[in-house]
Amino acid sequence: MFTYQKAFYIVLSFLLSSFSSAQDADTTSVEEESGKEMYTSVDVSFTQDKGNTDQLSLYYGFNYTLIGDFGPFKDSEFLFDFSRNDDQLDGESFTDDQSLTLMFDVWANQRISPFLFFQQSFDNIIGLEDRMNYGLGAKVRLPLGLSISYAFLFEKEDYKFWTYNDSLAYNLDEDGNLYGSISTGDWYATDSVALNPDDYSDWDYYYDWWYYYGDTVHFEGNDTVFYEYTDSSAYYYYTDSTEAPAEEFFRHSIRPKIKFKLFNDNLVLDYRFFYKPRFDDFEDYLLEHELKVSIATFYEALTIDLNYTNKYNSRYDGEQKFINPETLLPYKARDENFTLGLSFMF
């Protein structure tokens, strides 16, 4: 019986065996006969502040690209790409993600090329504990630096999301009185109203006065904001709920791309856009914009890199809320990142 696990091992074995056959070949002869090219890029960044600011930032990445002949495959490309971000401020994480990508492009520089793809990643800041996808697709080169590709992927993803059972944070007793507590999960940002001190003449009279007027408190920077419930049924216990299991499904991946090389290849602009709907539900999709600009320097192996990403997850924009247990707020549907740095290639 053909299973997802068997398909995964077939794809991974094929990628690694193709890479091994290229590595076993004589490097000099391959370079002379087929013009094989190899690019390796290593990026490392470490920052630590102590005192009034307690911050720790760590980033490291490794990219290996091999272009040429892979045994029976001519003019092919193998890609290995790994990156890790881990940033903390006052002991609290604000970046915690990792990505590993393997790809084998059968005829990389031809007009039409099939490819195999594997990726495993996580991003704990947006509640994505693990995402693994693999599959196959094809790329078509078009004039003026344009290309478009399509891939059919199997995906297994695991979000930090709770399936609520029958326990509400507030319940009515037999006399009609509310009892219980908010515990660690609520939706006060979307289902409650912040209290305005100007609406209460005795706002400063009571100690812990919010017990009289408000239902919950939230600290936003240096401000203390008190909320009044507008829909108390939206508040749940995490303690009486179970974390939802990982999901398995198929996904489309459509990627238009445009790439320019200007000023004798000293300036490279690479923009690509990914549209990734679920095979069985087109309303559940991912959108990703990626812009990369590389500028050559006086030293051939050193470049200035500008990277911008914009990612949208429709799952976080629906009626079902994914609550961040650290902030007690729903996860946002869109994330942006801008990075400016140096890259050394050898």
C-alpha positions, 0 to 999 in steps of 0.5 A: 500500500502506498502511503505518505511516509513511503512517498516522503522516503522516496523523494528524500532518497532520490534527492540524496542519491542524486547529490551523492552521485554528483559528489563522487564524480571527479570535480575537475573533469566535471568543471571542464566538460560541463561547467559545473558550478558550486556556491556555498554561503554561510551567514552568522549573526550574534548580538547580546545586550545586558543591563537596562536592555536584556536582549539576545539575538542569534541567526545562522544560515547555510546555503549550498547550491550545486549546478551541473551534471548529476549522473544521468541528469544534465544541466541540473541543480541541487539546493540545500538551504537551512536557516535559524532565528532565535531572538529574546528580549528580557527572556521572552522570545520574539523570533523563534523559527527554523527552515530546512529546504531541499530541492532538485531541479532536473533541467535547471536552465532549460525552458521547462524543468520538473523538480522535486521539493522537500521543506520542514519548518517551524515558527513558534511566534505564530503558533506553527509548531511544525510544517513538513511538505514535499512533492513534485512540480514543474517550472516554465521559463518565460521571456524578460526574466519571468518564470512560473512554477506549479507544485503539488505538495503533501503537507503535514502541519501542527499549530498550537491550537486548542480544541475546546471542550465543555468548560467555559471560563464563566458559567451560570449557577442555579441562581443565575450568578456567574462563577469561574475565572478567565484562566489562561485563554480568552478573546477580550481583544475582539469580544470585549470593550475597554472601559473609559475612566471618564465615564465613571465619576468615582473611578479613583475612589475604589481600591481595585475598583475594576472589580466593580466595573470591569471583568478583566485586566490587560497590561499594554506597555505602561498602561493598564486597560480594563475590559467589560465582557460583551460576549462571555461565552467566548471565554474558555479554559485551556485547562479543560481542553486538548491541543488539536492534533497535526493535520495532513492534506494536499496543497497547491503551490503556484509561484510567478517569479521575475529576476533582473541582473543589471550593471554587469550582474552587479545588481540582482533583483529577484521577486517571487510570489507564492499562492498556496491553497489547500487542495480541498479548501481554497479558502484556506491558503497561504500568500507569500511575497519575497523580494531579494536585492543583491549588490556587489561590493569591491570584494567579489565574494562579498555582497550587500543583501536586502530581503523583504518578506510579506506572509499572509495566513488566511487561517488566522483571518477566519471566525475561528480564533487561534489564541497566543497563550503568551499574550492571550491575543489572537495571532495576526494573519500577516507578518512582514520582515525586512533585513539588510546585511552582508553575505560571504560566498566561497 
